[in-house]
Amino acid sequence: QVQLVESGGGLVQAGDSLRLSCKASGMTIVMGWFRQAPGKERELVSAIDWLGTNTYYADSVKGRFTLSRDNAKDTLYLQMNSLKPEDTAVYYCAAAIRGAVATLQPDFWGQGTQVTVSS
């Protein structure tokens, strides 16, 4: 069992930046972030494979969010720039021991961290 612990959420204004971090307790092959806004389904925001050679970004965040991982630290990072009110959601770190980045089906989930962007 791999535990995922997120940090870095908060309240910011539109146009600001935030960096989310996710520390894993063990090795995972694919890691990513999902988000869920009130009244909406959970959606995959971004994912990355073990070597960092394959990444996925939802169209809504392309050009604004950057995903990276430090395998030596078992940590995933999501740099979020030019934040918009529509980015407001609970962000969940997720990880899988197999699979592709664009169709990440997590084996493990974090507890979630709130990101709120005010206009």
C-alpha positions, 0 to 999 in steps of 0.5 A: 500500500502506497500512501500519498500526502498532498500539500500546497493548496490555498486561497489565491487571486486570479492570475496568481501561482501555486505549487502542489506537492505530493509525497509518496511512501513508495514507488509508483509508475504513473502519478498525476493530479485529479480535481473535483469542483462542487457539483462536477465529476472528478477529472484528470488534470495532469499525469506523468510516467516514471521517467517523465518522458510522457505527460498528459495535460487536460486542455483546460490547463495546457500552457498554464500548469507544469507537472514534474516528479523527483523520483529520488524524493518520491515526490510529484509537483504541479506548478500552477500559473495564471490561475483562474476562478474555474481552477477552484476545486479539491485537487487529489494526488493519484498514483498507479503501478501500471498504465498510461498517463492519459488514461490514469486509473489510480491504485492509490489516492491522496486525501485532497487539498483545496485550491480556491481562486478568487476573481 
